[in-house]
Amino acid sequence: MRAGANVLLLVLAASVFVSHAQNNNNNNNSSSNANKQQQQQRNVWDDPVRFSSKSKDACTMVVSGAGDYTRLRVTCKGPSQGQNPGRSYYCDFQGKPNLCRAYNLNPRHYFTQMMWDMRKLSHACQGPKVYRPQMCKNYPDEAQMTFLSSWPKTATPKPSKPGQEQRKPAVPAQSKPATTPKPVKPQPQPVKPQTGKGSQPKKLTPKPGKTTPRPTEPTDTKASRLATEYCWKSFHGICTYFISWFQN
């Protein structure tokens, strides 16, 4: 009985020792992972990313924390031209890239991909308002680095509203040479037939000639002649009487 109890105690002690060792191993792994992430963040925050823009501006990307947000400042200085110093400018970006799983595994590569886009620009702060690195491209805007501010402020032209035309500079009106009026050619008018006394042919009225008096016939012969013309034969005598009577 004592031997069996001793064996049982040994088994229990061995199982407790094994479980304790496993817990320590898990704790060591989790702490090592956290240390790796902290080390990666320190590598991003303590070791800035450097690049040159298309116009040979020397730029530096510095990452810092601002509460739940991650902030990025890009500072650039242009090459000096003779006695004139080069231009200087910077811009700030803000976002929550830690929402992206790939960023948590390699945060420095996230900003390196941003740098690849910025070095293609002549002015590193005049790029897109939202940067979407390839490793976190499918995540929402909240997980991306969004433009916050810049110095000096670059004047961006406002988009013109549709229907409004841009005002053109006033051009002084040039005096045109005075044009002399061309002489108007008289148009031939159709000749209308003149109506009036002059257009009608004059009627020739024969002048009265001298009339020679005819010899007078006797009253009886004249009456008989008229009676033969206008009366029946049976009434010639009566007609002749009355005609001669009226003539007398």
Secondary structure, 3 states (H helix, E strand, C coil): CHHHHHHHHHHHHHHHHHHHHHHHHHHHHHHHHHHHHHHHHHHHHHCCEEEECCCCCEEEEEEEEECCEEEEEEEEECCCECCECCCEEEEEEEECHHHCHHHHHCHHHHHHHHHHHHCCCCCCCCCCCEECCHHHCCCCHHHCEEEEEEECCCCCCCCCCCCCCCCCCCCCCCCCCCCCCCCCCCCCCCCCCCCCCCCCCCCCCCCCCCCCCCCCCCHHHHHHHHHHHHCCHHHHHHHHHHHHHHHC
